[in-house]
Amino acid sequence: MSENLWRPRLESYLAVREAMGHSVRAERKLLGEFLDFADQKGGAGPIRAEWALDWACMLSPRRGVGGQAGRLSVVRNFLTYLRAFIAETEVPHHGLLSGPNRRKPYLFSADEIRCMLAATMELGPRNSLRPHTYNALLGLLASTGLRVGEAIRLTVADVQLMATPSHLIIRETKFAKSRLVPLHATAAEVPLNTPLNTEILGVSSSKTKMPSHFQRMAFSKLRPVKALFTMLFFGFRDKPKILMGALRPVAA
């Protein structure tokens, strides 16, 4: 049954997902592995919910409980689609596996944001673009709510300060979607499109992005910005005490 029905339905399912704007590369790989597993379990009959649970919970040193729940969710969505064509298909219930427990997001106060911005201007070496780079980057994140990767990938053409209203063009981000992000008047007043600030942002043309390796290198080697890196990328379980007076520059 699998060769005649399961895999063609998988291709049609992925085609629908792709037409809706989803990236299906990971799903294609996971669902292909699941159908291989289902073939070994009993390729002559309908898919059982127990098979999906067994496959999702297969041991792997690279996968924790959250990964198991994610695998089961991918298979559940496909089996829900498959059941419309093969009524005997069993779909595992929700809640069989617990997902990852997300940490409660920490909301920075205006004083803490000012503290972070002030710390970036004390970064070395002297008379370099580094403090201005991170001041502009963190200020942009604080005023727009962009993801870090989205800010890094901005090009000069994406910064529309002369438009009404001023905005940023965020291209092909999560789920391969693009969107416009309006800029507050106080953020738009900064002349980001001048030659100096173009260099500060790390972009020299409309096709050149701020090098992510430069951003990651500075985040990982400088104490003040390392703290910011931790907060922006991983978050804190408790209130970050480093913000309140512990931020200090490190000689570059």
C-alpha positions as CSV (number, residue, x, y, z in Angstrom):
1,M,0.0,0.0,0.0
2,S,2.8,2.4,0.8
3,E,4.4,2.5,-2.6
4,N,1.0,2.9,-4.3
5,L,-0.7,5.4,-2.0
6,W,1.5,6.8,0.9
7,R,4.3,8.3,-1.1
8,P,2.3,9.9,-3.9
9,R,0.1,11.5,-1.2
10,L,3.2,12.7,0.6
11,E,4.3,14.5,-2.6
12,S,0.9,16.1,-3.0
13,Y,0.9,17.1,0.7
14,L,4.3,18.7,0.4
15,A,3.2,20.5,-2.8
16,V,0.2,22.0,-0.9
17,R,2.4,23.1,1.9
18,E,4.9,24.7,-0.4
19,A,2.2,26.5,-2.3
20,M,1.2,28.0,1.0
21,G,4.6,29.5,1.4
22,H,6.2,26.9,3.8
23,S,9.7,25.5,3.4
24,V,9.2,21.8,3.2
25,R,12.8,20.6,3.0
26,A,12.9,19.4,6.6
27,E,9.4,17.9,6.4
28,R,10.3,16.0,3.2
29,K,13.2,14.4,5.0
30,L,11.3,13.6,8.2
31,L,8.2,12.2,6.5
32,G,10.3,10.2,4.1
33,E,12.0,8.6,7.1
34,F,8.7,8.0,8.8
35,L,7.3,6.2,5.7
36,D,10.4,4.0,5.6
37,F,9.7,3.2,9.2
38,A,6.0,2.5,8.5
39,D,7.0,0.1,5.6
40,Q,9.0,-1.9,8.1
41,K,6.2,-2.0,10.6
42,G,3.5,-3.1,8.2
43,G,3.5,-1.7,4.7
44,A,0.5,-3.7,3.6
45,G,-2.0,-2.0,5.9
46,P,-3.1,1.5,7.0
47,I,-0.8,3.6,9.2
48,R,-1.3,3.2,12.9
49,A,-1.0,6.1,15.4
50,E,1.3,3.8,17.5
51,W,3.8,3.8,14.7
52,A,4.0,7.6,14.6
53,L,4.6,7.7,18.4
54,D,7.2,5.0,18.2
55,W,9.0,6.7,15.4
56,A,8.9,10.1,17.1
57,C,10.3,8.7,20.3
58,M,13.2,6.8,18.7
59,L,16.4,7.5,20.7
60,S,18.9,9.9,19.4
61,P,21.8,11.7,21.2
62,R,20.9,14.9,19.3
63,R,17.2,15.0,20.1
64,G,15.4,15.7,23.4
65,V,11.8,15.7,24.5
66,G,11.1,18.9,22.5
67,G,12.5,17.3,19.4
68,Q,10.3,14.2,19.8
69,A,7.2,16.4,20.1
70,G,8.2,18.3,17.0
71,R,8.6,15.1,15.0
72,L,5.2,13.8,16.1
73,S,3.6,17.1,15.2
74,V,5.1,16.9,11.6
75,V,3.7,13.4,11.2
76,R,0.3,14.2,12.7
77,N,-0.2,17.0,10.2
78,F,0.6,14.7,7.3
79,L,-1.6,11.8,8.7
80,T,-4.5,14.2,9.1
81,Y,-4.1,15.0,5.4
82,L,-3.7,11.3,4.4
83,R,-6.8,10.3,6.3
84,A,-8.9,12.3,3.8
85,F,-7.8,9.8,1.2
86,I,-7.3,6.7,3.3
87,A,-10.0,6.6,5.9
88,E,-8.4,3.9,8.0
89,T,-5.4,6.1,8.7
90,E,-4.9,6.7,12.4
91,V,-3.9,10.1,13.6
92,P,-2.2,10.4,17.0
93,H,-3.9,12.6,19.5
94,H,-2.5,15.9,20.7
95,G,-0.8,16.0,24.1
96,L,0.8,12.6,23.9
97,L,4.3,14.2,24.1
98,S,5.1,17.4,26.0
99,G,6.8,20.1,24.1
100,P,9.7,22.3,25.2
101,N,9.0,24.6,28.1
102,R,9.7,28.1,26.8
103,R,11.2,30.6,29.2
104,K,9.1,33.5,30.2
105,P,10.3,36.4,28.0
106,Y,12.2,39.2,29.8
107,L,11.0,42.7,29.1
108,F,13.7,45.4,29.3
109,S,12.9,48.7,30.9
110,A,13.7,52.0,29.3
111,D,16.5,52.5,31.8
112,E,18.0,49.1,31.0
113,I,17.9,49.8,27.3
114,R,19.7,53.1,27.9
115,C,22.3,51.2,29.9
116,M,22.9,48.8,27.1
117,L,23.2,51.6,24.5
118,A,25.6,53.5,26.7
119,A,27.7,50.4,27.2
120,T,28.1,49.9,23.4
121,M,29.6,53.4,23.1
122,E,32.4,52.5,25.5
123,L,33.6,49.6,23.4
124,G,37.1,49.7,21.9
125,P,39.3,50.1,20.0
126,R,39.2,53.9,20.2
127,N,38.1,55.9,17.1
128,S,36.7,52.7,15.5
129,L,33.3,52.1,14.0
130,R,32.6,49.2,16.5
131,P,30.7,51.2,19.2
132,H,28.6,53.0,16.6
133,T,27.8,49.7,14.8
134,Y,26.4,48.1,18.0
135,N,24.7,51.2,19.1
136,A,22.9,51.4,15.8
137,L,22.1,47.7,15.8
138,L,20.8,47.5,19.4
139,G,18.9,50.8,19.0
140,L,17.2,49.4,15.9
141,L,16.3,46.1,17.6
142,A,14.8,48.1,20.6
143,S,12.8,50.4,18.5
144,T,11.5,48.0,15.9
145,G,11.3,44.5,17.5
146,L,13.2,42.9,14.6
147,R,14.9,39.6,15.0
148,V,18.7,39.8,15.2
149,G,19.1,37.9,11.9
150,E,16.7,40.3,10.2
151,A,18.7,43.3,11.3
152,I,21.9,41.8,10.2
153,R,20.6,41.0,6.7
154,L,19.3,44.6,6.1
155,T,20.8,46.3,3.0
156,V,20.9,50.0,2.2
157,A,18.0,49.6,-0.2
158,D,15.9,48.1,2.6
159,V,16.2,51.3,4.8
160,Q,13.5,53.6,3.4
161,L,13.9,56.8,5.4
162,M,12.6,59.1,2.7
163,A,9.3,57.2,2.3
164,T,6.1,58.2,3.9
165,P,6.0,56.8,6.5
166,S,9.7,55.8,6.9
167,H,10.0,52.0,7.1
168,L,12.3,49.0,6.7
169,I,11.8,46.2,4.1
170,I,12.4,42.8,5.8
171,R,12.9,40.3,3.0
172,E,12.2,36.6,3.0
173,T,12.3,36.1,6.8
174,K,10.4,33.4,8.8
175,F,8.3,31.2,6.5
176,A,10.0,32.9,3.5
177,K,7.7,35.9,4.0
178,S,8.6,39.6,3.5
179,R,7.1,42.5,5.4
180,L,7.3,46.3,6.0
181,V,8.3,47.5,9.4
182,P,7.4,51.2,10.1
183,L,10.1,53.3,11.9
184,H,9.2,55.7,14.7
185,A,10.0,59.3,13.9
186,T,12.8,59.3,16.5
187,A,14.5,56.4,14.8
188,A,14.0,57.8,11.3
189,E,15.7,61.0,12.3
190,V,19.1,59.1,12.4
191,P,20.7,59.6,8.9
192,L,21.4,55.9,8.3
193,N,21.8,56.4,4.6
194,T,24.8,58.7,4.8
195,P,28.2,57.3,3.6
196,L,29.5,57.2,7.2
197,N,26.5,55.4,8.6
198,T,26.4,53.1,5.6
199,E,29.9,52.0,6.6
200,I,28.9,51.8,10.3
201,L,26.1,49.4,9.4
202,G,28.6,47.2,7.4
203,V,27.0,47.7,4.0
204,S,28.5,49.3,1.0
205,S,25.9,48.7,-1.6
206,S,22.2,47.6,-1.9
207,K,23.4,44.0,-2.4
208,T,25.9,43.8,0.5
209,K,24.7,42.8,3.9
210,M,26.3,43.3,7.3
211,P,28.7,40.3,7.7
212,S,27.1,38.0,10.3
213,H,30.5,36.5,11.2
214,F,31.7,40.0,12.3
215,Q,28.6,40.5,14.4
216,R,29.0,37.0,16.0
217,M,32.7,37.5,16.6
218,A,32.3,40.8,18.5
219,F,29.3,39.4,20.4
220,S,31.4,36.5,21.6
221,K,34.6,38.3,22.5
222,L,33.6,41.5,24.2
223,R,32.2,41.4,27.7
224,P,29.5,44.0,27.4
225,V,28.3,42.8,24.1
226,K,28.6,39.2,25.2
227,A,26.0,39.9,27.8
228,L,23.8,41.4,25.1
229,F,24.4,38.4,22.9
230,T,23.2,36.1,25.7
231,M,20.1,38.1,26.3
232,L,19.2,38.6,22.6
233,F,19.8,35.0,21.5
234,F,19.2,32.9,24.5
235,G,17.4,35.0,27.1
236,F,17.9,34.9,30.9
237,R,16.2,32.8,33.5
238,D,16.5,35.6,36.1
239,K,16.8,39.4,35.8
240,P,20.2,40.1,34.2
241,K,22.2,41.8,37.0
242,I,25.0,42.5,34.5
243,L,22.8,45.3,33.1
244,M,22.8,47.2,36.4
245,G,26.4,48.5,36.7
246,A,28.3,45.4,35.7
247,L,28.7,46.3,32.0
248,R,32.2,47.5,31.5
249,P,34.3,47.8,28.3
250,V,37.1,45.3,27.5
251,A,40.3,46.5,25.8
252,A,40.3,45.2,22.3
